[in-house]
Amino acid sequence: MVKRKAPSKDDSDFEASASEQSDYTPSSTKPKAKPKGATGAGRKRAKRTDSDEGLTIEGEDTFDLPAHAATRHYVGARSVPMQGALLAWFEGVHDARGMPWRKPFDASADADARSQRAYEVWVSEIMLQQTQVTTVIPYYNKWMERFPTVRDLAVSDIETVNALWKGLGYYSRAARLLAGAQKVVKEMNGRLPTNAADMQANMPGIGRYTAGAICSIAYGEQVPVLDGNVTRLMSRVLAVHAPPKSKQTLDTLWQGAADLVHGCEQAGMLNQALIELGATICKPREPSCGDCPVKSWCTAYSIAQKEQDLAPLPDIEDACTQCVSIPRSGSASKPQVTAYPMAVVRKKQREETDAVFVLEWRSTDDGAERLFLLVKRPNTGLLAGLHEFPTMENPSSAQSDDNAHLGSVIMRYIENGSQLLESPRQPSDVPHVAKVQTVGDVVHVFSHIRKTYRVSWVVLTGTGGPPALRAPTGAQPTQKKSTRTKKVASVSANNGGVISPPHSAWIKLSDVEHANVGTGVMKIWKMVNAGAGWAELE
């Protein structure tokens, strides 16, 4: 199942290159004509410069194609017949994938009903970023049951929102939905903006694509959409083979999408048709061109079928300035549809290694429960607001069993941690470190980071309750130092089973898997549980 590529957000979990917050507003003019004296594509491409994302390929074998007119990249007269073909096709596949957020446009709906529709589309679009449709559907249904309106979401909190989002990934998306809902209720009388310009300007985490999708679908506004699927589709329809992230290329594609939706009375349905066509027919590899409703107007398809007029331009001043020559692939005599769009040069993921300590407290008192320390991450940044085991991020030494790292963790979170470290590792009523065991490495890949968690299991033991924890900066201690009280974070009946420790808390063994933790932390927990000697101290 094809997933929606991130139209992108200013999200530390996403690739920076996909950030919608960094999108510029493209000019409304069409691409400039090539200056006099420019030449067409040659047999050999000597070099790709930094305008092509820094890729340099010396002497690459390319198709020997003449220069083409810049007008190839205009939708022009194709817009009206393409609109009809797309809408007719979409009518037949509208319900094929069972997406609960897809509903017919109701032109008679009042302002409140349209705002509610905008809320539903907004939630679905955020969930679909970097996530497969089949995965999103149950999450969307649960979300709408818990937060049926934007006002219901606005009165919630990050703990509840993250718990509902658990397993969907890219958690900052959930945080931005919450922040956006609170802003809508506080500053906009509970109604989302009714046009894409205001939506993009005033809603946190919403860029041009998401604003266009919401406002065309919910309000019928004739604005374009350009996510990853539509980018691929429009690149083929217009046969644009140019650096895919350059301003000129994106201007051309946005303009094409805008020309296509202009004048369409069913703008939302048309945009959904484009998205669906890109996701299911115009796929990256092995596109189903024979089933495509717009193949008659697709320039890439015409070139591949040797139907496109490749005669030299009568006037070189009319030539395209943005396309680069197309590398040969296999034995084909003409570029195939899959040659478009030009391939993106992926940046190598950053490698990071963190030392993780699964810190356990075992009381020597009879019948005492095993407790584990969980720490809440900051409310911004990677994995915002989620809980994790105590972690040293990118320590100077990668060895997680290094006493210096363990000491730093204990001193950071536990009051009188120095006493724990100074106590002998032997049976004693005095709280002490009873066991340190290296568990192994867990690799978890984010879009821009390859993270290795080097995991150790550490057991603290003594009489009574667990050691008191240090209070967060500016807060009161969570537990009194003198008594080592037995306060333990547990599942609350008032928040739907969400564990809500303060900034750090001791959690019962049975509750750890239900806490608001990310996928990487769950991998760590499963590895520790599966390890030899997990239940024994010796």
Stockholm file with secondary structure:
# STOCKHOLM 1.0

chainA/1-538         MVKRKAPSKDDSDFEASASEQSDYTPSSTKPKAKPKGATGAGRKRAKRTDSDEGLTIEGEDTFDLPAHAATRHYVGARSVPMQGALLAWFEGVHDARGMPWRKPFDASADADARSQRAYEVWVSEIMLQQTQVTTVIPYYNKWMERFPTVRDLAVSDIETVNALWKGLGYYSRAARLLAGAQKVVKEMNGRLPTNAADMQANMPGIGRYTAGAICSIAYGEQVPVLDGNVTRLMSRVLAVHAPPKSKQTLDTLWQGAADLVHGCEQAGMLNQALIELGATICKPREPSCGDCPVKSWCTAYSIAQKEQDLAPLPDIEDACTQCVSIPRSGSASKPQVTAYPMAVVRKKQREETDAVFVLEWRSTDDGAERLFLLVKRPNTGLLAGLHEFPTMENPSSAQSDDNAHLGSVIMRYIENGSQLLESPRQPSDVPHVAKVQTVGDVVHVFSHIRKTYRVSWVVLTGTGGPPALRAPTGAQPTQKKSTRTKKVASVSANNGGVISPPHSAWIKLSDVEHANVGTGVMKIWKMVNAGAGWAELE
#=GR chainA/1-538 SS CCEECCCCCSCTTSCGGGCGGGCCCCCSSCCCCCCTTCCCCCSEECCCCGGGTTCCCTTEEBCCCCCCBGGGGCCGGGHHHHHHHHHHHHHHHTTTTCCTTCCCCCTTCCHHHHHHHHHHHHHHHHHHBTEEHHHHHHHHHHHHHHCCSHHHHHTCCHHHHHHHHTTSCCTHHHHHHHHHHHHHHHHSTTCCCSSHHHHHHHSTTCCHHHHHHHHHHHHCCCCCCCCHHHHHHHHHHTTCCSCTTSHHHHHHHHHHHHHHHTTCTTHHHHHHHHHHHHHHTSCSSSCCGGGCTTGGGCHHHHHHTTCSCCCCCSCGGGBCSSCCCCBCCTTCSSCCGGGCSCCCCCCCCEEEEEEEEEEEEEESSTTCCCEEEEEECCSSSTTTTCEESCEESSCSSCCTTCHHHHHHHHHHHBTTHHHHHHSCSSSCSSCEEEEEEEEEEEEEECSSEEEEEEEEEEEEEESSSCCCBCCCTTSCCSSCTTTTCCCCBCBCTTTTTCBCCSSEEEEEGGGGGGSSBCHHHHHHHHHHHHSTTSSCCC
#=GC SS_cons         CCEECCCCCSCTTSCGGGCGGGCCCCCSSCCCCCCTTCCCCCSEECCCCGGGTTCCCTTEEBCCCCCCBGGGGCCGGGHHHHHHHHHHHHHHHTTTTCCTTCCCCCTTCCHHHHHHHHHHHHHHHHHHBTEEHHHHHHHHHHHHHHCCSHHHHHTCCHHHHHHHHTTSCCTHHHHHHHHHHHHHHHHSTTCCCSSHHHHHHHSTTCCHHHHHHHHHHHHCCCCCCCCHHHHHHHHHHTTCCSCTTSHHHHHHHHHHHHHHHTTCTTHHHHHHHHHHHHHHTSCSSSCCGGGCTTGGGCHHHHHHTTCSCCCCCSCGGGBCSSCCCCBCCTTCSSCCGGGCSCCCCCCCCEEEEEEEEEEEEEESSTTCCCEEEEEECCSSSTTTTCEESCEESSCSSCCTTCHHHHHHHHHHHBTTHHHHHHSCSSSCSSCEEEEEEEEEEEEEECSSEEEEEEEEEEEEEESSSCCCBCCCTTSCCSSCTTTTCCCCBCBCTTTTTCBCCSSEEEEEGGGGGGSSBCHHHHHHHHHHHHSTTSSCCC
//
